[in-house]
């Protein structure tokens, strides 16, 4: 299982690296469109009884809406840009409130099918991918990559730290495999990466330090690591409610696309607000 997991991760990373390094923005936008459509399809499978074709259709529409929002930000008026910022702000606040409250409550017996959660998921995915697209178009490949590394390190450090030293369960009803020790490893890993990458120009961490200062950046790094963990736990909660192990089987060794980007949905809009809202 670990071997297959590593192989899939290497392939995905190679595709992402190629898209980021391409002279045109279109390879990355196409990669994001496919990822977004798949994630939306998986989310709707967890929260509704809609046919697969309908979920796939909604996922495709979602990407075009995200692309349209991105175009508004880059080319349109100041008022339109403010509207996009407002969408990001409201969606992020709603996600932080609802997802965090759901994880703390840990009620896995609630029926998975819910129109409210379905709509919430579509809007949240649209916002996250709008932020990713905008950060890439405005800040560049290195900046976006350095932000994604924050999320990957939180996941990898928590996984291996929990495997090696995990004793106390973090949320046993939601995800029995996650431990407090693993979460602490994830937080330390993120903090280390932020402090190291802040020394390089044109990175997410360097921009945080420039805007907020070093000590505030330390607390921001911890908060982002925590929200990454919450994003992971929230998706696990949805799967528990739907009585499935993975969101799909699209990625060998990993499950579904949503299983890989649950923390991205949580962290990227917050990161966007921290550096772009000024």
Buried (B, 14 or more C-beta within 10 A) or exposed (E): EEEEBEEBBEEBEEBBEEBBEEEEBEBBBEBBBBBBBBBBBBBBBBBBEBEEEEBBBBBBBBBEBBBEBBBBBEEEEEEBBEBBBEBBBEBBEBBBEBBBEBBEEBEBEEEBBBEEBBEBBBBBBBBBBBBBBBBBBEBEBBBBBBBBBBBBBBBBBBBBBBEEEBEEBBBEBBBEBBBBBBBBBBBBBBBEBBBEBBEEEEBBBBBBBEBBEEEEBBEBBBBBBBBBBBBBBBBBBBBBBBEBEBBBEBBEEBBBBBBBBBBBBBBBBBBBBBBBEE
